[in-house]
Amino acid sequence: MRLQGKVALITGGARGQGAAEAKLFVKEGAKVVITDILDDEGKKVEAEITEIGGECVYMHQDVTNSKDWESVVAKTIGHFGRIDILLNNAGIAAWGTNDDTSEEIWDNVMDVNAKGVFLGTKFVVPEMKRNGGGSIINVSSISGLIGQPAIQPVYNASKGAVRIFTKSTAVQYGKYGIRANSIHPGGVDTDMIAHLKENNQRENRIKETIPLQRIADPLEIAYGALFLASDESSYMTGSEMVIDGGVTAS
């Protein structure tokens, strides 16, 4: 029960990595609020967690909308009384090259991946200050550390923004007992990379780029988030947790 008594707010919790994180956090004793724009999937995760005796509430949220953030934070405080953990997991990808990137795509990816993290921090930090501290976990990517040929540079730019924003958050709010760290996954077996299964693209990329010769299960990323959410990482802030099967080692 590594999160006993803690309340976690997880964005993008309706499926994939976010759902895995929510289920693991609940198993470790946390009360969880998950948000997403995928209402049917989000309610299904809420029901699955409730069925096993966990406390989970699903709320609809567009992470790019400040009013949605204000509402979600207020409802979370109203329901559970506090927020100890903010896991900014929501994100979208854009595949191709810079030539394929329209101004609309640029704005959309930056809004979801970077602005969403900014707004989450902005609205949750005051509550963490009142609690005497908390843990903010921002999901970046290895794309925030290195360039990649198959993905649009706007994705790299957005995840790089998350990386350095996390460090700035750690520096500014450490005196309040608030920690901020980023997670940098490599390929994870979620819908985000499902299209790569076509024409053996995924298998070829795995062989060419990943020393461990496989992509991650969402639970493997969730365990990293669990460590950062727990008191086991109490002296860790402004750091990068890379979970990529060795991609950035080569």
SULBELZI-V339464 format. One record per run of one state. SS is the DSSP state (H for helix, E for strand, L for the rest). FROM is the first residue (numbers start at 1). LEN is the number of residues. If there is no record, write none. Layout:
# SULBELZI-V339464
SS:FROM:LEN ; SS:FROM:LEN
This chain:
# SULBELZI-V339464
L:1:6 ; E:7:5 ; L:12:4 ; H:16:12 ; L:28:3 ; E:31:6 ; L:37:2 ; H:39:13 ; L:52:4 ; E:56:5 ; L:61:5 ; H:66:15 ; L:81:4 ; E:85:4 ; L:89:6 ; E:95:1 ; L:96:2 ; H:98:3 ; L:101:2 ; H:103:29 ; L:132:2 ; E:134:6 ; L:140:2 ; H:142:3 ; L:145:6 ; E:151:1 ; L:152:1 ; H:153:24 ; L:177:1 ; E:178:8 ; L:186:2 ; E:188:1 ; L:189:2 ; H:191:19 ; L:210:6 ; E:216:1 ; L:217:1 ; H:218:12 ; L:230:1 ; H:231:3 ; L:234:6 ; E:240:4 ; L:244:3 ; H:247:3 ; L:250:1
